Amino acid sequence: MGLSIHYSGSIINAELLPELIEEIKDIVSIHKWDYFIYERLFPNNSLSKSGFNNNMYGISFSPPKCEPIFICFLSNGRLGNPSRLQLYSDSDSIEKREFLFMLSTKTQYAGVEIHQFIIQLFSYLNTKYFIDFKMIDESCYWETNDETILKLNFKKYNDLMDHVESSINNCPKMTNESIEGYFERLLIQIRNKSN
């Protein structure tokens, strides 16, 4: 739970990977954010046409109070991340394998400015390196480029988290109350505080 971004897409061509990695490394180094570089070159400097191997290509970085941002690719050129590769690469289910290519990052605790920066970075990268890129931004900043909407949505999510925390702290589970009953009571209390 928490305001997040969800994204997918592919790199335009294999030859761009080293340039993409260096550009992101330079940007995050200016901010003194931690980063990790995976493989720097695709096999044979080309994208696999038949599936993918178990390696990751690209870079990830971690702004403060933010989940990591993965700008990593599988050998077929599609965005992915290492944990999803471990979870879904051996799956026989087409639906589950699609999870390999859907990335999500919670940005809520990083705050408005870092979230805005991340969205602007993706917007720039999309014009230079990506194809078939899709972004779902729960703050709606990606879609609107409106800072007022961004701030309002951050406030809404922060207020909701405050209501959840307050309800949990002030509404302990009663003796003999089922866990389902407890959560139903919590949800009612949270809804009442939100209205």
URNORQUI-V879595 format. One record per run of one state. SS is the DSSP state (alpha for helix, beta for strand, coil for the rest). FROM is the first residue (numbers start at 1). TO is the last residue. If there is no record, write none. Layout:
ss;from;to
SS;FROM;TO
SS;FROM;TO
This chain:
ss;from;to
coil;1;3
beta;4;11
coil;12;13
alpha;14;30
coil;31;33
beta;34;37
coil;38;38
beta;39;39
coil;40;42
alpha;43;45
coil;46;56
beta;57;62
coil;63;68
beta;69;73
coil;74;77
beta;78;80
coil;81;81
alpha;82;88
coil;89;93
alpha;94;101
coil;102;102
beta;103;106
coil;107;107
alpha;108;110
coil;111;111
alpha;112;128
coil;129;129
beta;130;137
coil;138;140
alpha;141;144
coil;145;146
alpha;147;170
coil;171;178
alpha;179;194
coil;195;195
